[in-house]
Amino acid sequence: MTLTIEMSDREVKFLNKMVSDMESYQKISSMEEAVRECIRMAMYEESEHMAAG
């Protein structure tokens, strides 16, 4: 599935910084990969909350 989204300047800066910070050790080299990583982190946190509940 392909999604097109609008992001604020602040969101774009955050993702660019994430790419820059994680490029060397997480192999995140694009904004698309950064968005996917944010989603993976959120899904992991959500599953932890559900398991603890």
Phi and psi in degrees as GROMACS dihedral restraints (atoms count N, CA, C in turn):
[ dihedral_restraints ]
;  ai    aj    ak    al  type     phi  dphi    fc
    3     4     5     6     1  -109.4    20    10
    4     5     6     7     1   131.1    20    10
    6     7     8     9     1  -119.9    20    10
    7     8     9    10     1   144.1    20    10
    9    10    11    12     1  -118.8    20    10
   10    11    12    13     1   127.1    20    10
   12    13    14    15     1  -130.4    20    10
   13    14    15    16     1   155.7    20    10
   15    16    17    18     1  -100.2    20    10
   16    17    18    19     1   137.9    20    10
   18    19    20    21     1  -128.0    20    10
   19    20    21    22     1   151.0    20    10
   21    22    23    24     1   -75.6    20    10
   22    23    24    25     1   163.9    20    10
   24    25    26    27     1   -57.9    20    10
   25    26    27    28     1   -38.9    20    10
   27    28    29    30     1   -62.8    20    10
   28    29    30    31     1   -42.6    20    10
   30    31    32    33     1   -65.1    20    10
   31    32    33    34     1   -41.3    20    10
   33    34    35    36     1   -64.4    20    10
   34    35    36    37     1   -43.4    20    10
   36    37    38    39     1   -60.9    20    10
   37    38    39    40     1   -42.1    20    10
   39    40    41    42     1   -60.0    20    10
   40    41    42    43     1   -48.3    20    10
   42    43    44    45     1   -66.3    20    10
   43    44    45    46     1   -39.3    20    10
   45    46    47    48     1   -62.5    20    10
   46    47    48    49     1   -40.3    20    10
   48    49    50    51     1   -66.6    20    10
   49    50    51    52     1   -40.2    20    10
   51    52    53    54     1   -60.7    20    10
   52    53    54    55     1   -44.5    20    10
   54    55    56    57     1   -60.7    20    10
   55    56    57    58     1   -46.9    20    10
   57    58    59    60     1   -62.1    20    10
   58    59    60    61     1   -44.9    20    10
   60    61    62    63     1   -70.6    20    10
   61    62    63    64     1   -34.7    20    10
   63    64    65    66     1  -102.0    20    10
   64    65    66    67     1    -3.2    20    10
   66    67    68    69     1   -58.7    20    10
   67    68    69    70     1   -40.7    20    10
   69    70    71    72     1   -76.6    20    10
   70    71    72    73     1   -33.3    20    10
   72    73    74    75     1  -115.2    20    10
   73    74    75    76     1   -17.1    20    10
   75    76    77    78     1  -108.9    20    10
   76    77    78    79     1    -3.5    20    10
   78    79    80    81     1    60.1    20    10
   79    80    81    82     1    31.8    20    10
   81    82    83    84     1   -93.3    20    10
   82    83    84    85     1   116.2    20    10
   84    85    86    87     1  -127.6    20    10
   85    86    87    88     1     8.8    20    10
   87    88    89    90     1  -146.9    20    10
   88    89    90    91     1   161.7    20    10
   90    91    92    93     1   -64.5    20    10
   91    92    93    94     1   -34.8    20    10
   93    94    95    96     1   -61.1    20    10
   94    95    96    97     1   -44.1    20    10
   96    97    98    99     1   -65.4    20    10
   97    98    99   100     1   -36.2    20    10
   99   100   101   102     1   -65.1    20    10
  100   101   102   103     1   -41.9    20    10
  102   103   104   105     1   -62.9    20    10
  103   104   105   106     1   -44.6    20    10
  105   106   107   108     1   -60.2    20    10
  106   107   108   109     1   -41.6    20    10
  108   109   110   111     1   -64.1    20    10
  109   110   111   112     1   -40.7    20    10
  111   112   113   114     1   -60.6    20    10
  112   113   114   115     1   -41.4    20    10
  114   115   116   117     1   -66.0    20    10
  115   116   117   118     1   -44.4    20    10
  117   118   119   120     1   -58.9    20    10
  118   119   120   121     1   -43.5    20    10
  120   121   122   123     1   -63.4    20    10
  121   122   123   124     1   -43.3    20    10
  123   124   125   126     1   -65.1    20    10
  124   125   126   127     1   -40.8    20    10
  126   127   128   129     1   -65.5    20    10
  127   128   129   130     1   -39.7    20    10
  129   130   131   132     1   -64.0    20    10
  130   131   132   133     1   -46.4    20    10
  132   133   134   135     1   -61.6    20    10
  133   134   135   136     1   -40.9    20    10
  135   136   137   138     1   -63.8    20    10
  136   137   138   139     1   -41.6    20    10
  138   139   140   141     1   -67.8    20    10
  139   140   141   142     1   -34.1    20    10
  141   142   143   144     1   -63.9    20    10
  142   143   144   145     1   -42.7    20    10
  144   145   146   147     1   -63.7    20    10
  145   146   147   148     1   -40.7    20    10
  147   148   149   150     1   -67.3    20    10
  148   149   150   151     1   -38.6    20    10
  150   151   152   153     1   -69.9    20    10
  151   152   153   154     1   -32.8    20    10
  153   154   155   156     1   -77.8    20    10
  154   155   156   157     1   -23.4    20    10
